[in-house]
Amino acid sequence: INNCVHHVFENKVQQQPDAVAIRFYFDKNFKNETTLTYKELNRKVNKLAHYLQKKGVKPEVLVGICIPRSPELVVAILAVLKAGGAYVPLDLNYPSERLGFMLSDAQVAMVLTTEKLNSQIAKHIPSTAISNIRENRNIIDFEIDYNPKNSVTIHNLAYVIYTSGSTGKPKGTLLTHQGLINYLNWAIQEYDFVKGEGSPLHSSIGFDATITSLFCPLLVGKTVFILPENQEIEGLSEALSSETQFSLVKITPAHLGILSKLLSKQSKVSPINSLIIGGDALIAESLSFWRKYSPKTRLINEYGPTETVVGCCVYQVQTQASLSGSVSIGRPIANTQIYILDRYLQPVPIGVPGELYIGGLGVARGYLNRPHLTAEKFIPNPFNTNKTQDRLYKTGDLARYLTDGNIEYLGRLDHQIKIRGFRIELGEIEAVLTQHPEVQEARVTVQENSNHQRLVAHIILHSEIQDSGLEIQNKLHHFLKTKLPHYMIPNAFIVLSAFPLTPNGKVDLKALPKVEEVIKTSSSVAPSTSNEKILTEIWREVLGKENIGIYDNFFELGGDSIQSISIISKATQVGLKLTPRQIFQYQTIAELAAIATSNQPLKTEQGLAAGFVPLTPIQHWFFEQKLLHPHHYNQSVVLEVSPDINFQYIEESIQQLLRQHDSLRLRFKQENTGYKQFYSYPEETIHASYIDLSGLTENQKIEAYETALECLQKSLNISSKLVQAALFKLGNNQLYRLLFIIHHLAVDGVSWRIILEDFALAYKQLSHQEKIKLPAKTSSYQDWSTGFISYSESEKVTSELNYWLAQSQKSINSIPVDFPVENSANTVGSTAKICLSLDINETQLVLEEIPKRFKTKINDILLTAIVQSFAQWTGLRSLLIDLEGHGREEQLFENINISRTVGWFSAIFPVVLELGTIHNTGEALKCIKEQLNRIPNHGMNYGILRYLSQNKSVRSKLKAAPQASVIFNYLGQINPVQSEFFTLNISESSQFNRSPDQIRRYLLEINGFVSPNKLQLNWIYSQNIHKRETIEYWANHFITAIKALITYASTPEAEAYTPSDFSSARINQKQLDKFITKLKKTN
């Protein structure tokens, strides 16, 4: 520890001059690179170091480095150290004002750069002190290339890194050579750096974790692999899929999850000796990918604030250990002491939380130009035993010693927090807010909603300011963008007339209003940013509502998961990238707009899909039934069209649909091993039928129309044709009927919305003499189905097996029947339908009011009523039921977008819903809601396990489980496609869809949907098994149960929470109810 970093580097140059020190990749494909050997690197460093010394660089002189990731960056850092100075990293991605302050505060002697500096940055330093090392290459190259001499010692400064500061300005932390070399020597030995080829440099130089990846390789003769700028995680993913065997990779927990997802799609992961995770609290579950697919990689949790040189405490995760929750931060590194103390600086007992203090060689000198803050944070060591332990750094972190000697990190004690790996002083945001001329005071808090942290700014305006809340939000957002990094800009702004105070006169932060409370008491807030305006228009179109504010909740407005797909699709078309999971997680426009990305749209093949397509779980489900008439299993729609419709345009539009939506060209061939699926040639055409019934009497017309419908429905063949269309002329003064029939193997409910939208657009363009131009294709059904092959064996899927097997171990009740069930009895031809509905007001209450009061979704409400009414009918308190979802809630695969993809995506999965001893209406809703929320991943993975698992035992066990006799499917809000040419006729759209001889899988099918503005439920049963009055009894009790929920929701005590509303808390319903009651008593 008596040498500086550059001294060790020089020794390594002598030992292996021709070894590769740097590999720099020009692109993300890692095909174009440049290299520097240790000898070549040292020559460049020495020339620049001599140049710097002539410019006055020596010990304790600061030099700013404002260079993107490149060989020049490494040269500049080493040159500053060799010249005797200390480097100050300046990230070009920071706002100009922030960089300008850092330059002014640091009073750097000069700035090294390879780019022309922004004028807002350059004005803070004399132009003579800015050196563009590319432009000055001719001068620098004339310098001598031997190692320069300097008087630097281990007690001099090595670097100064700026972190968030509570005064509104970032603060510079002063780190010495002694602390740096102590950490690096320890890391090289502990992380066994001699194994492997080196480490990738992929993060910002302003982040001190980069130090490990930069210096460790150069001190042991390994290689620094420099990844391209703007390719941090994507580039790292590509690097880890190469042949390189890395010694070490360092990453934050937030980026670890993204990296794991990217790598899960790769065919291989390069061996890594040590994977170091640092910068934020580490959750054990985030390591599952690495423990499974890279078991030889050492997984290490590294803790350490900037003030103690990168890392001061580490914990190696044991490969076979059972882990959950937060991972320990372990034990201190060499020459480092950790103390956990109470407010009196006395050690706390094992297991008792206290503040974490750090002592030893790594402790920083203090903060640049901040003597008072230095004195506050760097205190005399009350346990001092030698000179190296004379000071402690007061971290503000809460921690405790565990019985095994490891340390558990528990969070922050003060006003400093971490979000997504970034350490943020809330006081800095407050200070910058008060610089705005209209803001008198500001307080910033962190609020959590649906496991999502967000920054909320509470502000008091100067009394003369008359701006509306919307105007001031817009002003402040734009103001902060020029002064703070993006991760420090609040997600929401709340304007108050005064702050709440505690009895002793301090601001009561806990009493500041939550965003949700403000929303409930205020009118809709109009959009201000571009993203908010775009999303508001999309919500209005999809939800059919004009008065939508940016804080209105999607589900409380009556939105459902099917409509979320439409929102994603329309957002994609205008350049905003969203996922289904994000709409469930961020349920307001304000939150979605903040996280929506407008990057380059996903590059999707716009040509015609070809080749074989693996069967999906739902298609396996279809063929498993061994249907008597597999060709006659369709979905259809009937459109009412004007008599002046152009038949040629109809055919041309349909032909364009076949080119646009490849699934309509699917074909199926039966082989010895089962059915195979492939795309047919696009040249195949669909000729629509023209059927004139206008010359018949009304009775003849009805009979002929139905005969034609039945004949057309029978005409499909899964080996040759999945689509049929016909135009019916019923009379000179009557609207025509346009029939579309598509086999269910190629279409689902969401697909119909897409098909009808595109048909309407294509026909409109032709009628206006325009060329057909439909929205860009999204990922193909082939892409989606192929993704299941590797995904089916992932831990995310296999870990759910016990849950699904447990469903079959519960008490299973079948629905009673009126007549014996025989294989031949339950046919499609024997079915009848009972249709019940709510009125418009009742529907609105179900869609909007109950979700607001109970934080529920529509399925929670409908299934509660189904189970309650089943209990009323049978006296049984549980029901095994299959649920059918649209299958698009989960974005299972990265770089796959199916928001406008046509195909059968449905997911069918079983669940046993139990009421137990609960009879109270509100308690029943909470009970069913919690059971549904416990279903992993919206049931998507059940079918994957059931049909795609490579483990035959898994498939057999799930197949042998009890089968539900009831299926429920909520189809969402069926709003007519807006077209000047046609309207949807729902009543005629499902006739003859299946062969009457087809054996039904279920005794009862319950389908719910909203149209037009009324909730309707169809109860489809076999008259060979049930009497009409039996199913009517159940259905009527369902309506009674729904109306009871509506009535209950209007009572003052109805508002209720359940444990799933607080996903970060480990609490049961009883504990939660007790806590809520206590809160209400204390007002």
Summary of the structure (lengths in Angstrom):
residues: 1083
radius of gyration: 33.4
end to end distance: 60.2
largest distance: 109.2
contacts: 3544
relative contact order: 0.06
helix: 38%
strand: 23%
